[in-house]
Amino acid sequence: MATILLNRDNFYYNLNQLALKAGSREKLAVVLKDNAYGHGLEQMGKLAYSYGIQEAVVATNNEAIKIKEYFKNILVLGDTPIVDNRLSYAISSVSQLKYIEPNVKLELKVDTGMHRNGIMPSSLQEALNIIKRRKLNLYGVMTHFRSADELTGEYYWQKKEFEEIKRVVKEAGFSKTRFHSHNSAGLLRAKSFDEDIARVGIAIYGYNPLPKVFDFIELRPVLSLWAKRVSTRELKSGSRVGYGGDFIAPRDMLISTYNIGYGDGWFRGDSKNPYYIEDRFPILGRVSMDFLSLEGNRDEICMMQDAKRVSEHFKTIPYEVVTSLMPHIPRIII
Ligand SMILES: *Cc1c(COP(=O)(O)O)cnc(C)c1O
């Protein structure tokens, strides 16, 4: 089995960079859904807490319960609301407001253009009326940007839509309600930030989703992925390695097998276009469920230090590379 190392200094460095953008560390809500983007929910929750983060965002109640002690409030994006003063819930439909338990801390999600979740702005008044009539606890109002990481003006029109939503909510008398819309890309490109919290995911893990043309803010990858040698053998020129014998030794060579495979969440990939690990040795032949082969006999190898480079090779995004890493891999804080 492989091992994941989590670099605490890099994590704190990223949080510093983002706190500077947001105005304070109290404004950072760290997004820890999907096992903290594959980094390990409990480890990252604890590290965020020790840095002084007070807000988190997760997808499910199960995730929230595991890290509840570390945060002042945890926003749950997609699960059945529970009444708990440390949990708030994203609510995306008017009909849900009609039967929700009145003491739930609810955060109304408004669709300002992504068209995935949230009530339409045209239903806002109706939603606010129900909230008032039923004396619901409107803890927050939120929206999500669909393309803050793209070099277009869409970020600005969604932002403008949301300003209008805020105006209507405040005018309806909700003075304590908090507002938030920015994800990592939104916060990193914001010239001034005046909302209550920013929901930062990919950036805390060390990946800047903005194209290079924006003011570049350096972030440092938190996670690295390692594997250990399980066996070594000498091959004669012409010998074939792994399933299908896809790799054919071009000369006599020494190869070793390492304990990582697609069962750990690594990519099976295409053996004709091999991935080069961090020391620039290519994977030889097909990746198996739990093993892969490399030239040489190093005891330990680094598969990845930068999910961006990996994502470019496998034609995906850093988000997918890190969230694919299976929960069974040990995660060690260094
Ligand atoms: C996942 C998610 C985020 C974080 O997005 P990043 O691009 O990783 O910063 C923020 N808000 C919502 C609603 C999300 O689902």
The ligand as an SDF file (V2000), in Angstrom:
LIG
                    3D

 15 15  0  0  0  0  0  0  0  0999 V2000
  -16.5750   22.4420   -3.6800 C   0  0  0  0  0  0  0  0  0  0  0  0
  -17.2010   23.7550   -3.4190 C   0  0  0  0  0  0  0  0  0  0  0  0
  -16.4100   24.8820   -3.1230 C   0  0  0  0  0  0  0  0  0  0  0  0
  -14.9040   24.8980   -3.2060 C   0  0  0  0  0  0  0  0  0  0  0  0
  -14.4930   25.0640   -4.5290 O   0  0  0  0  0  0  0  0  0  0  0  0
  -12.9220   25.2240   -4.8900 P   0  0  0  0  0  0  0  0  0  0  0  0
  -12.9220   25.5030   -6.3360 O   0  0  0  0  0  0  0  0  0  0  0  0
  -12.2840   23.9060   -4.5740 O   0  0  0  0  0  0  0  0  0  0  0  0
  -12.4030   26.3130   -4.0500 O   0  0  0  0  0  0  0  0  0  0  0  0
  -17.0690   26.0500   -2.7690 C   0  0  0  0  0  0  0  0  0  0  0  0
  -18.4170   26.1120   -2.7280 N   0  0  0  0  0  0  0  0  0  0  0  0
  -19.2080   25.0550   -3.0320 C   0  0  0  0  0  0  0  0  0  0  0  0
  -20.6910   25.2100   -2.9830 C   0  0  0  0  0  0  0  0  0  0  0  0
  -18.6260   23.8460   -3.4010 C   0  0  0  0  0  0  0  0  0  0  0  0
  -19.4050   22.8090   -3.7300 O   0  0  0  0  0  0  0  0  0  0  0  0
  1  2  1  0
  2  3  1  0
  2 14  2  0
  3  4  1  0
  3 10  2  0
  4  5  1  0
  5  6  1  0
  6  7  2  0
  6  8  1  0
  6  9  1  0
 10 11  1  0
 11 12  2  0
 12 13  1  0
 12 14  1  0
 14 15  1  0
M  END
$$$$
